[in-house]
Amino acid sequence: MATRDRDRAFRELISSEDNRRKLRKRLSMEADQTLPPKLFALAVELQEQLERREQELADENPEQP
């Protein structure tokens, strides 16, 4: 349950461009917009895995009106 709460909190944190911009600024990533190829590939893989997990959670817990 704690993992789901953390996953949800992380998804909410990165859900809007404004939040992502603030996070990049906090992490001092504003100036560095390019990633080395291996790091970029890892980021893409992590994003795909996050999307798969979100879909799995949505399938397990369908929202009820």
C-alpha positions in Angstrom: 0.0 0.0 0.0 2.8 2.4 0.8 4.4 1.7 -2.6 1.1 2.6 -4.3 0.9 5.9 -2.3 4.5 6.7 -3.2 3.8 5.9 -6.9 0.7 8.0 -6.8 2.6 10.9 -5.2 5.3 10.7 -7.8 2.8 10.6 -10.7 1.1 13.6 -9.3 4.4 15.4 -8.9 5.3 14.9 -12.6 1.7 15.1 -13.9 1.9 18.8 -15.0 4.5 20.7 -16.9 4.6 23.3 -14.2 5.5 20.7 -11.6 8.1 19.2 -13.9 9.6 22.6 -14.5 9.8 23.3 -10.8 11.4 19.9 -10.2 14.0 20.4 -12.9 14.8 23.8 -11.4 15.1 22.4 -7.9 17.4 19.6 -9.2 19.4 22.2 -11.2 18.5 20.6 -14.5 17.4 23.7 -16.2 20.6 24.3 -18.1 21.3 20.7 -19.0 18.6 19.7 -21.5 20.6 16.9 -23.3 21.3 13.5 -22.0 23.9 11.0 -23.0 22.5 8.3 -25.2 22.6 5.5 -22.6 20.9 7.8 -20.0 18.3 8.8 -22.5 17.6 5.1 -23.3 17.3 4.4 -19.6 14.9 7.3 -19.1 12.7 6.1 -22.0 12.7 2.5 -20.6 11.7 3.9 -17.1 8.9 6.0 -18.6 7.6 2.9 -20.5 7.7 0.8 -17.3 5.9 3.6 -15.3 3.2 3.7 -18.0 2.8 -0.1 -17.8 2.5 0.0 -14.0 0.0 2.8 -14.2 -2.1 0.7 -16.7 -1.8 -2.4 -14.4 -3.0 -0.4 -11.4 -5.8 1.0 -13.4 -6.8 -2.5 -14.5 -6.6 -3.8 -10.9 -8.6 -0.9 -9.5 -11.1 0.5 -12.0 -12.4 3.9 -10.9 -16.0 3.8 -9.9 -18.3 6.7 -10.7 
